[in-house]
Amino acid sequence: MRLFRIELKRTWREAATIPALAAAAVLLIVGVFGGQTASERLDKQGRFLMAKDAEKFANTRARFESLETGREKLPPGEDDPRTTSVFSLYSGSRQAVLPPAPLAPLSIGQSDLLNGVARLNLLNRAQFWEGRNYFSQDIENPLNLQVGGFDAAFVMVYLLPLLALALGFGIVAGDRDRGILPLVLSQTTGLAHLALSRAAARLLLLWGVSASSLGIGLFLAGVSVAKFPGEFGLTLFLLLAYLAFWMSLSIWVNGLGRSAVYNATVLAGAWLTLVLVLPSVMGTLLGILAPPPSRVNLAVAARDVGNRINAGGDKVLERFYLEPGHDIPDFKQFFNKYFAVQKLTDRELNTLVDAHESELRRRQTLQLRMAFLSPALVLQEGLNDIAGTGIARHNRFEDQALVYQARMKELLEPKIFKQELVTVSDLDALPAFEFREESVLSMGRRILPGAALLSILALGFALGGMRRLKVMGLEA
Amino acid sequence: MPVILRVIAAREGESLRRDGRARVLGWVFLILTLASAFAGGRYALRLGQERSAAWADNRRQFLEQGIKNPHSAAHYGVYAFKPAQALAVFDRGIEPWVGATVWLEAHKQNDFKYRPAMDAGVMQRFGELSPAFILQVIAPLLIIFLSYASFSGERESRVLKLALSQGVSPEILAWGKWMGFLRALLVWTILPWTAAIAASLFLAEPGTRMDVLLRLGWLSLAYAFYIAFWIAVVLGVSARMTKPRNTLLALLGIWLAACVLVPRFAVALSKAVSPTPLAAEFSDQISKETQRPDSMKLDKANALRLYGAKTIEELPVSFSGIRLIEGERHGDQIFDRRFSELFGILERQRDLHLVTGLASPLQPLRLASMALAGTDLSVHRDFAFKAEQYRRAFIRRLNDDVLRNAKRQEKWDSDYRGGPDLWASMPAFEYPSFGVDHAIGQAWRSLAMLSAWLMAGLWFMRNSARRLNVD
């Protein structure tokens, strides 16, 4: 412990330490701002849509109320807006918006690619994400999507390991290159102990500065981390495990007994392989082993189903109306036919869409497992999860939106086919969609295995390096 | 070429061949590039097959939609699928990040749907393993690791003093080393380059193969400039620095800035200077502007005046058709204005990416590479434009049919039906892609910037060599 304290002070006094730590702090704070700008945009978009949705709903409700109470009389020839089919297609559709998570400024993640808005109505499932006018996703320049944004996750995944390696590549080799290793060893308990103390001191400084910078950055971005101790704690733990992995790798490489230049080359190569090349190679492998199911093919198949049902025409519809619950065979009305076709299409499509979704989710699970092969992917996936910009939160959103849509269908579809009017109490039975966040505990269950793996690897490299250094110390 | 230059170049090549580290790195580079060419070929083939099958299915579906009102058919619409570019084998450019298809329907100019990257997952954000990625990001590192000690290492081992004592000028030595490394790098890239050429030619439409070859010629030139620049910079830094360790750290710093930080900075800059509108606000604006509150009255008055009729029933054409055509005309004006503003913003952002090319040669190379591969923003914009022109002509044909054949009445004629003959008379959408001249037109600024980087790199190398300190 004494040696650790000495090394902590010594590291702090080294010429390169303060610039390196200052660079980490500045980059992280700038990164948090980058993430904050992206999450503000999402938030602004969501608020805009929800405000429009609330306004439309309030107007609809007010009009239905005045029609119900008789304050307003419909002019002759005007369709009743409470007709369920008309309502379901126009004023009755609702917006489901995935709001940014509290720690969204940490990582832009996949939020610029995944659609966080769904229009909920009675259309078939293939049109679930396509109900919005003109744009089904936010407008982003593909050039920017290709490169990715500058956020705190980028700094943590790409740049902090470089700083860790810059602080760690010469922890033993530096003294040996200068020829002062025997002198240093004469004052300490052993080379392994010395390396461990040095690495721990550097790790603690880098992690401490990074953690504080993240806290400050989030505070400046208007996020109080005290309100989300679980999420912030998970972030810091994951970051500590990641930095410990890189610092331990430095101990191990120092244990090879080569020069500082050699160590720097090997560690730079490791960084390139693990951070840059491996994720990209794994992405390609995943694309070959499990290509994502084609949305284009799904859309084509959905159209085929729609065509077939439409072509069946009145006979198909007649059969539909003869089923229990559809006892008014008035299928001549345009909207009734339209919704009957949607419902029949949905039935056939469910198998297709379910197969598409389960294939997609199987692929996502495989990807999460493959991510364990690269520390950079473990951290990126974890940060995306914590920031709520990963696939897990998006899947939750999709599931909840589908449940809402099912409730909507349950309430409105029978009314369409029985030609009943929508009442104010029906409207009140469908409050605005609200996304329910998952508990930190359940999020932690996904993140902790990755953090544990990084910790085990860190421990393994540190122990392996120390064993070699112990032998080297005896020789020295 | 002076004999001495050839001798030095040959010596560098020989020492690379003997260097075990270089052999390992060379093999890794070769395997990665070949794997990326294979992955690129597979991607382009799959994309091409999927889109051409979808294109055929889509046409069949439109023809088999049954008997219905032509306006219902206009709402049923068609999909336009962007054909895969043969050179996506080499550089996928923005293709995975833009939608593959656009739904062409009445009243609306829709956005593109189904970005392939949407389902690709987080790994894709770390960069796609394509030959372009390998050459843009990994090749400079290979150059750094192979040649960082070229001068500083030889200085440390006193080889440099020995070489110069034989009367070779430091400048000639630098040029010789540059040529030696360039030749070695070019030899290493021949095999993957040939694989990429073969795959591109295999995937190209028969009539476009010469165009693909010309594009590949320009791409080769652009990448050769880039590689030559990096060799010059590495040799220049190596000549200036006294210790190999410092040389390596400085070069890794330069690489990090040029290949990792500047591109991200360009994204932040483009978003800050020229932000794109929010999709929700943009859509809302269009929805508001496309509304025509008094359209019924206006269209009626205009139609009666134009045809000199007193009542709608006296018109020689269907009023429903007039209403549809007027609605489309009104919408088209708004779409032209709004979408051209939007693409203007996207192109300004692209130009800002090019401006950041002053800080990194990767930026102009990326833009030139995409443009020459036909996977850049300009091709996407052109496809969007041509698909929209097709949509307008397509909807106009259907509306014209309503205009000619629906009942002469004020009320919408829902009884009028079109059928297979009408659907079959609608031409299918075909996209004639740009030729190499357009690609060069798009890439020339980037290529000029890349040439300037090469000149600057060579100048730096020559100057560093002139100041070479042998001790």
Interface residues (C-beta under 8 A of the other chain):
Chain A: G34 T37 R41 K44 Q45 F48 L49 K52 G109 Q110 L113 L114 N115 V117 E130 R132 N133 Y134 F135 S136 Q137 D138 I139 E140 N141 P142 L143 N144 L145 Q146 V147 G148 G149 F150 F154 Y158 L162 A260 V261 A264 T265 A268 G269 L272 V275 L276 V277 P279 S280 V281 M282 G283 T284 L286 G287 I288 P291 P292 P293 S294 R295 V296 N297 A299 V300 R303 D304 N307 N310 A311 F334 L360 R363 Q364 Q367 M370 A371 A376 L377 Q380 E381 N384 G390 I391
Chain B: L32 A35 S36 A39 R42 Y43 R46 E50 R51 A54 D57 N58 Q61 E64 Q65 G66 Y79 F81 G93 I94 P96 W97 V98 A100 T101 K108 Q109 N110 D111 K113 Y114 R115 P116 A117 M118 D119 A120 G121 V122 M123 Q124 R125 F126 G127 E128 L129 F133 V137 I138 L141 F145 P244 R245 L248 L249 L252 L256 V260 P263 R264 F265 A266 V267 A268 S270 K271 T276 P277 L278 A279 A280 E281 F282 S283 D284 I286 S287 L342 L346 Q349 R350 H353 L377 H380 S414
